[in-house]
Every structure is written in C-alpha cells, then in structure tokens.
Amino acid sequence: MEILKFIGKRLLSGFLVVLGVVFFIFVLFNVLPVNSARMTLGQRADTASVKAIEREFRLNLPWYSRLFYYFNDISPVSFHHLKDDTHPTFLEANQSKYLPLFSVGKRTVVLKAPNLGRSFQTRRKVSEILLEKMLPTAILALGAMFIASIVGIVLGVFAALKQYTFWDNLILSASVFGISQPAFFSGFLIAILFGYYWSAYTGLNHQGSLIILNDLGDEVFVWKNLILPMFALGIRPIAIITQLTRSSMLDVLSQDYVRTARAKGLSYYKVVFKHALRNALNPVLTSISGWLAALLTGAYFIELVFNYDGLGLQTVNSLKNFDFPVVMGSVLFVAVVFVLMNILTDILYSVLDPRVTVK
C-alpha cells in the first residue's frame, strides 16, 4: 500500500510538471511576433490564402482560446463537438479514433489518443513525424548509454582498486576532462578527426544518418554512421559514471562486512566482485536511469553536428522553418520522458536501497 501511495504521489507531481511544460511552450511559441500562416505559404501569398491557413490552424482565434483547444487536443479525455462541423474541434475529433463517454450540453466527452496537431509545412500529423524520427534517436541514446555504462563501471572499479596510483590519477583526470566538454564541442572534434582527417583509416563518415533510402527506395540501416555520434554522446556519461562508481566502490570497500569477508579467508576478487561491487552499483544504476532521459536532449546537438536524421535534427529544422507544432510536440515528448524516467529512478532507488524510506 505504501509503494502505491508513493507511485501515486510521483505520478501526480509528474503530471503537474508536464502541465506546466505544456503551458510554457504554448505561451512561448504563441507570443513570438511571427505570422505562421504567411511563413507557411511564403511572403508573396495572397490575403485569402493566409486567412484560410489561419482558420485551418486556429490562428485567427485569441491566444486563450487556442490554449484551451491545445490542452483539449493533447488530453486523452477531452471535449468535442462531434456533430457541429463548423466548430474548431469537429475536424480533429473526426480525423482520429475516439470513444464517446458522455455528453455535457452540446459537447461530448471522448477518450482518444493525444493529438499534437499538424505540421505547418507538410500538413502531416506531428505524432507521425515524431514516431518516424524517434527510432534513430532512441537507438543513438540507448547505444550511448549502454557503452557509457559498461566503460564507466569498468574504469570506476579499476580506479578504486588502484587508488592513488598512476592509473587512478589518469582515469580521474580523463573523467574530469570528459565532464567539462560540451556535447557539441566533443561531437565536432570527433567528427573532424575520425570522420574527416582519419576517415581513410577508420572508414567512418563525419556525417550521415542511421537509416537511408537505397536506389530501390527501401530503408537501409547504415550502422557505421552510429559509431561516432554514439561515442560523442556517451563521453559525459562515461566520465560521470566512472567517478560515481569509483566513489561508491571506495565507500563500500571500507565497510565492516567487506573486512569481515576478507578475514574469513575469501579471495580478494570474490570479495570485490561478489560483495562490494553488488552493493556499490545501487547509486550507479539510478544514475544510469536518470542519464538516459538526459541523453535525449544531448542527442539534439549531436544529431545536428553529424547530420544524423533523428528527432533532434527534425526539431532544429522545424524551428528554423517556424514549424511550431512539431517543435512543441518534440519538447512535450522529451518532458514526458524526463518525468517518467525520474519516477522510475525514484522507484528503482527505493527498491534497491533499503535505507530509502517510501513516503
């Protein structure tokens, strides 16, 4: 029962955070002095066409009305005029699958998938665009996190076992250097060195997407284009996980039960890997789960540097083209991922560490 209350409180706080993000991004992209309808059609568009676009995307309505409709669209439980084809919510409700629940006056409360709107430029649903670009970004973030976890834990354990030696100082210096490097700088440096100047030896490209179309129009995975951006994205997590693992291992190795295990005659490596490392990984695992969400935002810069066609590059291009619905949908998606990963981290930490009380 306590764990259910704990999860419920975390979900409620996460919902409030997402609610605040929705309000913030809507206000941010609706107070900009940009005529989205004219940017969509071009500066030479006639007035009638601009007015039609404004009606199509509700840009002719006051900002507070658009805010209500935006909340109404992205909410899974929302109000709709299912029979009034002149109302702004009629088109959205009848273009997507919905389940009518009950009526409130002229409106019907329906259960549906969140509707993120449509792109100003392509008229495609924002959800379709994000889903299309999500796979390359997810593979990039998961791959970088996997490599960072393995390398960071190995280096952290090795540094702890070699405390105050040359290798310990070298690993600590390298980790400090890795933490201090911005993602776009390290990505640019890696792309230039390994993808351009040394490409004859590495066989890697300084730019390229994971998924490309071949001459027959079929999608093909080019896995070598994943190596450099994945390494560039994983530098900071490697450095942080290394330091966290080292610190945690040193703390555990100084505990009484470790000294007791050594006194009983257990081998050094059995004590280290069976007893010490298992307990030292608790804070490391929670850090890894939290970093996974952070890598999504870091991927935006990396995708831009390597011209890696994913969610980040799509968002940047949409922002340059003033395609605000796509940008708002992308920001909202990242916010939801952050909230869910933070909730998962809190739950995981309470399960792995019995010293943490569930409240």
C-alpha positions in Angstrom: 0.0 0.0 0.0 2.9 2.4 0.8 4.5 1.8 -2.5 1.2 2.5 -4.3 0.9 5.8 -2.4 4.5 6.6 -3.3 3.9 5.9 -7.0 0.7 7.9 -6.9 2.4 11.0 -5.4 5.2 10.8 -8.0 2.7 10.5 -10.9 0.7 13.5 -9.6 3.9 15.6 -9.3 4.9 14.5 -12.8 1.5 15.4 -14.2 1.8 18.9 -12.7 5.3 19.3 -14.3 4.0 18.2 -17.7 1.1 20.6 -17.3 3.5 23.4 -16.6 5.6 22.5 -19.6 2.6 22.5 -21.9 1.6 25.9 -20.7 5.1 27.3 -21.0 5.8 26.0 -24.6 2.4 27.2 -25.8 2.9 30.7 -24.5 6.5 30.8 -25.8 5.6 29.8 -29.3 2.4 31.9 -29.5 3.8 35.3 -28.3 6.5 35.3 -30.9 6.0 38.1 -33.5 5.8 35.6 -36.4 3.0 35.2 -38.8 3.0 31.4 -39.1 0.4 31.4 -41.9 2.5 33.7 -44.1 5.7 31.8 -43.2 3.9 28.6 -44.3 2.7 30.0 -47.7 5.6 32.4 -48.4 5.8 36.1 -48.2 4.0 36.6 -51.6 0.9 34.7 -50.6 -2.4 36.4 -51.1 -4.6 37.5 -48.2 -7.3 35.0 -48.9 -4.9 32.1 -48.7 -3.3 33.4 -45.5 -6.8 33.7 -43.9 -7.6 30.1 -44.9 -4.5 28.8 -43.3 -5.2 30.9 -40.2 -8.7 29.3 -39.9 -7.3 25.8 -40.6 -4.8 26.1 -37.7 -7.0 28.2 -35.5 -4.5 31.1 -35.8 -7.4 33.5 -36.2 -8.6 32.8 -32.6 -7.5 34.6 -29.5 -4.5 33.1 -27.7 -6.5 31.9 -24.7 -8.9 30.1 -27.0 -6.1 28.4 -28.8 -4.6 27.4 -25.4 -7.9 25.7 -24.4 -8.0 23.8 -27.7 -4.4 22.8 -27.4 -4.9 21.4 -23.9 -8.1 19.8 -25.2 -6.2 18.2 -28.1 -3.3 16.7 -26.2 -5.5 15.4 -23.3 -6.7 11.8 -23.7 -10.0 12.8 -22.1 -11.4 15.8 -23.9 -14.4 17.7 -25.1 -15.5 17.7 -28.7 -18.4 18.9 -30.9 -18.9 15.7 -32.8 -21.9 16.9 -34.8 -21.1 20.6 -35.4 -18.8 20.7 -38.5 -18.3 24.5 -38.1 -16.6 24.1 -34.7 -12.8 24.0 -34.4 -12.9 20.7 -32.5 -15.0 18.9 -35.1 -12.2 18.2 -37.6 -9.7 17.0 -35.0 -12.3 14.7 -33.4 -13.4 13.1 -36.6 -9.9 12.6 -38.0 -8.9 10.4 -35.2 -10.3 7.4 -33.4 -12.2 8.2 -30.3 -14.6 6.6 -27.8 -17.6 8.7 -26.7 -18.1 8.6 -22.9 -20.9 11.0 -22.1 -22.4 14.3 -23.2 -22.2 17.7 -21.5 -24.6 20.0 -23.2 -23.6 20.3 -26.9 -20.2 18.8 -26.2 -19.3 15.1 -25.9 -16.5 13.9 -23.6 -14.4 11.4 -25.5 -11.5 9.1 -24.9 -8.8 9.3 -27.5 -5.1 9.3 -28.3 -3.4 12.7 -27.6 -3.5 14.9 -30.7 -0.3 17.0 -31.1 -1.7 18.8 -34.1 -0.4 19.0 -37.7 2.8 20.4 -39.2 2.5 23.9 -40.8 4.8 22.8 -43.6 3.7 19.3 -44.6 0.2 19.1 -43.0 1.2 15.7 -41.6 0.3 14.8 -38.0 3.0 15.8 -35.6 2.7 12.4 -33.9 3.5 10.6 -37.2 6.6 12.8 -37.7 7.9 12.2 -34.2 7.3 8.5 -34.4 9.2 8.3 -37.7 12.2 10.1 -36.2 12.1 8.5 -32.8 13.7 5.2 -33.7 17.1 6.6 -34.8 17.3 8.9 -31.7 16.3 6.0 -29.4 18.9 3.7 -30.8 21.5 6.5 -30.5 20.6 7.3 -26.9 20.3 3.6 -25.8 23.6 2.7 -27.5 25.4 5.6 -26.0 24.0 4.8 -22.5 25.0 1.1 -22.9 28.6 1.9 -23.9 28.8 4.5 -21.2 27.6 2.1 -18.5 30.0 -0.7 -19.4 33.0 1.5 -19.8 32.2 3.8 -16.9 31.7 0.9 -14.4 34.9 -0.9 -15.6 37.0 2.2 -15.3 35.4 3.2 -12.0 36.1 -0.2 -10.4 39.7 -0.3 -11.8 40.4 3.2 -10.4 39.0 2.3 -7.0 41.2 -0.8 -6.8 44.2 1.2 -7.9 43.5 4.2 -5.6 46.2 6.9 -5.5 48.2 5.2 -8.2 49.2 6.5 -11.6 46.2 4.7 -13.2 43.8 6.2 -10.7 45.0 9.7 -11.3 45.0 9.2 -15.1 41.4 7.9 -15.1 40.2 10.7 -12.8 41.9 13.4 -15.0 40.3 11.9 -18.1 36.9 11.9 -16.4 37.2 15.5 -15.4 38.2 16.4 -18.9 35.2 14.4 -20.2 32.7 16.1 -17.9 34.0 19.6 -18.8 33.4 19.1 -22.6 30.1 20.4 -24.1 28.4 17.8 -26.3 28.6 19.9 -29.4 32.3 20.6 -29.0 33.3 17.0 -28.4 30.9 15.9 -31.3 32.5 18.4 -33.7 36.0 17.4 -32.7 35.3 13.7 -33.1 33.6 14.3 -36.4 36.5 16.2 -37.8 39.2 13.9 -36.6 37.7 10.4 -37.0 35.2 11.1 -39.8 37.2 13.5 -42.0 41.0 13.6 -41.4 41.4 10.0 -40.4 38.4 8.6 -42.4 40.8 6.6 -44.6 41.9 4.6 -41.6 38.6 4.5 -39.6 36.3 4.0 -42.6 33.7 6.3 -40.9 31.8 9.3 -42.2 31.8 12.7 -40.5 28.1 13.0 -41.3 25.3 10.5 -42.1 22.1 9.1 -40.9 21.4 5.7 -39.4 18.5 5.0 -41.9 18.8 5.9 -45.5 17.0 5.1 -48.7 18.7 2.9 -51.3 18.3 3.1 -55.1 15.2 1.0 -54.9 13.6 3.3 -52.3 13.9 0.8 -49.4 15.1 1.8 -46.0 18.6 0.5 -45.1 20.4 0.7 -41.8 24.0 2.1 -42.1 25.3 1.0 -38.7 28.7 2.6 -39.1 27.1 6.1 -39.1 26.0 5.3 -35.5 29.5 4.8 -34.1 30.9 8.4 -34.0 27.7 10.1 -32.7 27.2 7.4 -30.1 30.7 7.8 -28.8 30.4 11.6 -28.8 27.1 11.4 -26.9 28.5 9.0 -24.4 31.6 10.9 -23.3 30.0 12.8 -20.4 28.0 9.8 -19.0 31.2 7.7 -19.2 33.0 10.3 -17.1 30.3 10.8 -14.5 29.6 7.0 -14.1 33.4 6.4 -13.7 33.6 8.9 -10.9 30.4 7.7 -9.3 31.5 4.0 -9.4 34.9 4.8 -8.0 33.5 6.8 -5.1 30.8 4.2 -4.4 33.3 1.3 -4.5 35.7 3.1 -2.2 32.9 3.7 0.3 31.8 0.0 0.2 35.3 -1.4 0.4 35.7 0.5 3.7 32.6 -1.2 5.3 32.9 -3.7 8.1 31.3 -6.6 6.2 33.9 -6.3 3.5 36.7 -6.5 6.1 34.9 -9.4 7.7 34.7 -11.3 4.4 38.4 -10.8 3.9 39.1 -12.0 7.4 37.1 -15.2 6.8 39.6 -16.1 4.0 37.6 -15.2 0.9 39.7 -14.4 -2.1 40.3 -10.7 -2.9 38.5 -10.8 -6.2 35.5 -12.7 -4.8 35.1 -10.1 -2.1 35.4 -7.3 -4.6 33.0 -8.6 -7.4 30.6 -10.6 -5.3 30.1 -8.5 -2.2 31.5 -5.0 -2.8 30.5 -4.3 -6.4 27.0 -5.6 -6.0 26.3 -3.0 -3.3 28.3 -0.3 -4.9 26.2 -0.4 -8.1 23.0 0.8 -6.4 23.6 4.6 -6.9 25.2 3.9 -10.3 22.1 2.2 -11.6 19.9 5.0 -10.5 22.3 7.5 -12.2 22.1 5.5 -15.4 18.3 5.5 -15.5 18.4 9.3 -15.0 21.0 9.9 -17.6 19.0 8.0 -20.2 16.5 10.8 -20.4 19.2 13.5 -20.4 20.8 11.9 -23.4 17.7 12.6 -25.5 18.3 16.3 -25.1 22.1 15.8 -25.7 21.2 14.0 -28.9 19.7 17.2 -30.3 23.2 18.8 -30.5 24.9 15.6 -31.7 22.4 15.0 -34.4 22.9 18.5 -35.7 26.7 18.1 -35.8 26.6 14.7 -37.5 23.6 15.5 -39.7 22.0 12.4 -38.1 18.4 12.2 -39.2 16.5 11.8 -35.9 14.2 13.6 -33.5 16.8 16.3 -32.7 17.6 17.2 -36.2 13.9 17.3 -37.1 13.2 19.6 -34.2 16.0 22.0 -35.2 14.9 22.1 -38.8 11.3 22.7 -37.8 12.4 25.6 -35.6 14.3 27.2 -38.5 11.2 26.8 -40.6 8.9 28.2 -37.9 7.0 24.9 -37.9 6.0 25.4 -34.3 3.6 22.4 -33.8 6.5 20.0 -34.5 8.8 21.8 -32.1 6.1 21.9 -29.4 5.4 18.2 -29.8 9.1 17.4 -29.6 9.6 19.4 -26.4 6.5 17.9 -24.9 7.7 14.4 -25.7 11.1 15.0 -24.1 9.4 16.4 -21.0 7.2 13.4 -20.6 10.3 11.1 -21.0 12.1 13.1 -18.3 9.2 12.8 -15.9 8.7 9.1 -16.4 12.4 8.4 -16.1 12.6 10.4 -12.8 9.6 8.5 -11.4 11.2 5.2 -12.5 14.5 6.3 -10.9 12.8 7.1 -7.6 11.0 3.7 -7.5 14.2 1.9 -8.5 16.2 3.6 -5.9 13.7 2.8 -3.1 13.7 -0.9 -4.2 17.5 -1.3 -4.5 18.4 0.7 -1.4 16.5 -0.4 1.7 17.8 2.7 3.6 15.5 4.9 1.5 12.0 5.2 3.0 9.0 5.3 0.8 6.8 8.3 1.6 
